[in-house]
Amino acid sequence: MSEAAETREGYPHIETLQTRWADNDVYGHVNNVEYYAFFDTVINRWLIREGGLDIHAGDVIGVCAESHCTYRDGFSFPDDIEAGLRVGKLGNSSVTYEIGLFAVGADEPSATGWFVHVFVDAATRRPAEMPPQLRESLERLRSGEGGS
């Protein structure tokens, strides 16, 4: 992850996500596995809204090839989380996202991570080139232009 991504200003897209009662574990904080769901949610909302990804009938889908999370601080229900998203690396059929999870209004992330998608043909599951609208939306996250 780049140094610029270590603060809120390093993420061209910020989206608020809500925690759920079921996210808390017996220790009273959001369980570590839920952070990956937050990553998946902010990424896929972007791909659907900005990239035009059709998750039900599209020719190309994204599958997770690799993911990682570093935990720095915790969240508890009913906290809202501000998820920052950027693209660290963009290939022909793959993309590495960098994500920061922030307490509302915080400049330093409570967790950071990365997530690699490989785009594949929906029928054959073989790597496929990204559709133009999808690639353009990911370029905006790489160049810092941002979006919704």
N, C-alpha and C positions, 0 to 999 in steps of 0.2 A: 504494500500500500504506500502511496506517495505521501510525503510530508504534508502537502497541501490538503490532503483528505483528512487530516487529523483534527481539524476544526470544522464547524458548521459551514464556514464560507468555502470550503473545498468541495462541496457537493452542489452541483447545478440543479438538482431536483430534491426537494424536501416534501414529504407527505406524512400527514398525521395518521397513525394507526392506533386503534383502541385495544387495550388489554381486555381479557375476559376473565370472569371469575374462575373458570376452569384452567386458566394459565398458571395460577398459583399452585405451588406444591405445599407439602406439609410444613416446610420451613417458613412459609408466609411470603415467598417472593416468586416471581415468574420463573418457572423451571427452564433450565438451559436449552432444552430441545425446542422450546417455543421461539427462541431467537432465530432459528433457521426458518420457521414459518413466517416470521416478520420479514426476513430477507426475501423469501419466495413471494410474499404478498406485494411488497413494493416493486420488485422486479416485474412480476407478471401484470400488475396494474399498468405499469408503464408500457409494456409490450402491447397490451390490448388497446389501451387508450391512445397512445402516441404512435405506436408502430403498426397498428392495424392487424395484429396477430389474431387469427381466428382459431381459437383453441378447440373448437368442435368440428369444423369442416374445412380447415385450411390444409394446403398441401404440405406445409412445413410446420414443424413443432420444435420447441426447445426442450432438451433433456439435460438434467444436471449431471455433469461429469465430475465435479469436485466442489467442495465448499469448506470453509473454515470460519471460526469465530473466536475472537479474543474478548473475554469478559473483563470489564473494569469496575462496573458498579451494577446494581440491580434495579429492577422495576417490581412493583407490586400492583395488583388490581386494586383500585380502578385507574391507575396511571394511564395517561395517553403517552404515546411514544412518537417522536418525530424521526422518521427514517430518511436518511440522506442517501442518494444514489448517484453514482458516476460510473463511467466506463474506464477501466484501466488499460485494457488491450482489446482490440477489435481485429478479428481475422476474417477469412472468407466465409467460414461456417461456424465460427465460435466467437464468444465474447467473454471477457472477464469483467465482472461487475465488482465495484468496491462499495461497501455499505457501511454507514455509521448509524447507530441507534442512539438518540439523544433524549434526555428528559426535556420536557417542554421548556423552550427558551434557553437551554444550556448551550454553551459554546463547545465544551469538550464532550466527546461521545462516552456513553456508558458501555458500549460494545462496538467493535469494528469487525469487519469480516470481508471475505470475498467469496464469489460464487461463479463458477464457470458453466455456461450453457453451450452445448453443441446443438446446432440446428440440424434437424434430420428430416428426410422425406417421411411424411406421416404414414405412408403405406409400407415402405421398405425398411425404414429405420436406418438408412444409410445417410452419411453427412450430405447436406444440401446447402446450396448458396442461399443467403438471406434474401427475402424479397426486398425490392428497393425502398419501400416505405419504412420497413423495419430497420434496414441499415441506416437510413437517414435519421431516424429517431435516436439510434445509438450513437451516431456521429455527434449529435447535439449534446449528448451526455459527456462525450469525450472532449469536445471543444469548449465546454463551459457555457453553451448558449442556454441550456436549461429548457424547461417546459412547464407544464401545468403543475 
